[in-house]
Amino acid sequence: METSPVGKLWGTNAVRGLTATLERLRIDRQLEEALTRSPDPLHLAGVFGIDDKTPIRHANAARHLLQTAAETPEPA
């Protein structure tokens, strides 16, 4: 066991054979942060250190999901 950062090879081996990929997990974490914290592109860019277009896309997706969830009635 080590306490050093996880490398790409370790992550690739951990998800080998699963439907999840490292890219899907990364996008899922960014979208989850946008849904949980707030759909603010500046916050997402700061937390994940990503360029300007990606956080805007995730923030828009989060706003759409939040709006759609608010408009959908709960099942009885």
Contact map, one row per residue, 1 for C-alpha under 8 A:
1110000000000000000000000000000000000000000000000000000000000000000000000000
1111000000000000000000000000000000000000000000000000000000000000000000000000
1111100000000000000000000000000000000000000000000000000000000000000000000000
0111110000000000000000000000000000000000000000000000000000000000000000000000
0011111000000000000000000000000000000000000000000000000000000000000000000000
0001111101100000000000000000000000000000000000000000000000000000000000000000
0000111111100000000000000000000000000000000000000000000000000000000000000000
0000011111110000000000000000000000000000000000000000000000000000000000000000
0000001111111000000000000000000000000000000000000000000000000000000000000000
0000011111111100000000000000000000000000000000000000000000000000000000000000
0000011111111110000001000000000000000000000000000000000000000000000000000000
0000000111111111000011000000000000000000000000000000000000000000000000000000
0000000011111111000000000000000000000000000000000000000000000000000000000000
0000000001111111000000000000000000000000000000000000000000000000000000000000
0000000000111111111111000000000000000000000000000000000000000000000000000000
0000000000011111110000000000000000000000000000000000000000000000000000000000
0000000000000011111000000000000000000000000000000000000000000000000000000000
0000000000000011111110000000000000000000000000000000000000000000000000000000
0000000000000010111110000000000000000000000000000000000000000000000000000000
0000000000000010011111011000000000000000000000000000000000000000000000000000
0000000000010010011111111000000000000000000000000000000000000000000000000000
0000000000110010000111111100000000000000000000000000000000000000000000000000
0000000000000000000011111110000000000000000000000000000000000000000000000000
0000000000000000000111111111000000000000000000000000000000000000000000000000
0000000000000000000111111111100000000000000000000000000000000000000000000000
0000000000000000000001111111110000000000000000000000000000000000000000000000
0000000000000000000000111111111000000000000000000000000000000000000000000000
0000000000000000000000011111111100000000000000000000000000000000000000000000
0000000000000000000000001111111110000000000000000000000000000000000000000000
0000000000000000000000000111111111000000000100010000000001000000000000000000
0000000000000000000000000011111111100000000000000000000001101100000000000000
0000000000000000000000000001111111110000000000000000000000000000000000000000
0000000000000000000000000000111111111100000100000000000000000000000000000000
0000000000000000000000000000011111111111000100000000000001100100000000000000
0000000000000000000000000000001111111110000000000000000000000110010000000000
0000000000000000000000000000000111111100000000000000000000000000000000000000
0000000000000000000000000000000011111110000000000000000000000000000000000000
0000000000000000000000000000000011111111000000000000000000100000000000000000
0000000000000000000000000000000001101111100100000000000001110110000000000000
0000000000000000000000000000000001000111111100000000001100100000000000000000
0000000000000000000000000000000000000011111110000001001101100000000000000000
0000000000000000000000000000000000000001111111000000001000000000000000000000
0000000000000000000000000000000000000001111111100000000000000000000000000000
0000000000000000000000000000010011000011111111111100001000000000000000000000
0000000000000000000000000000000000000000111111111111001000000000000000000000
0000000000000000000000000000000000000000011111111100000000000000000000000000
0000000000000000000000000000000000000000001111111000000000000000000000000000
0000000000000000000000000000010000000000000111111100000000000000000000000000
0000000000000000000000000000000000000000000111111110000000000000000000000000
0000000000000000000000000000000000000000000111011111011000000000000000000000
0000000000000000000000000000000000000000000010001111111000000000000000000000
0000000000000000000000000000000000000000100010000111111100000000000000000000
0000000000000000000000000000000000000000000000000011111110000000000000000000
0000000000000000000000000000000000000000000000000111111111000000000000000000
0000000000000000000000000000000000000001110110000111111111100000000000000000
0000000000000000000000000000000000000001100000000001111111110000000000000000
0000000000000000000000000000000000000000000000000000111111111000000000000000
0000000000000000000000000000011001000010100000000000011111111100000000000000
0000000000000000000000000000001001000111100000000000001111111110000000000000
0000000000000000000000000000000000000010000000000000000111111111000000000000
0000000000000000000000000000001000000000000000000000000011111111100000000000
0000000000000000000000000000001001100010000000000000000001111111110000000000
0000000000000000000000000000000000100010000000000000000000111111111000000000
0000000000000000000000000000000000000000000000000000000000011111111100000000
0000000000000000000000000000000000000000000000000000000000001111111110000000
0000000000000000000000000000000000100000000000000000000000000111111111000000
0000000000000000000000000000000000000000000000000000000000000011111111100000
0000000000000000000000000000000000000000000000000000000000000001111111110000
0000000000000000000000000000000000000000000000000000000000000000111111110000
0000000000000000000000000000000000000000000000000000000000000000011111111000
0000000000000000000000000000000000000000000000000000000000000000001111111000
0000000000000000000000000000000000000000000000000000000000000000000111111100
0000000000000000000000000000000000000000000000000000000000000000000001111110
0000000000000000000000000000000000000000000000000000000000000000000000011111
0000000000000000000000000000000000000000000000000000000000000000000000001111
0000000000000000000000000000000000000000000000000000000000000000000000000111
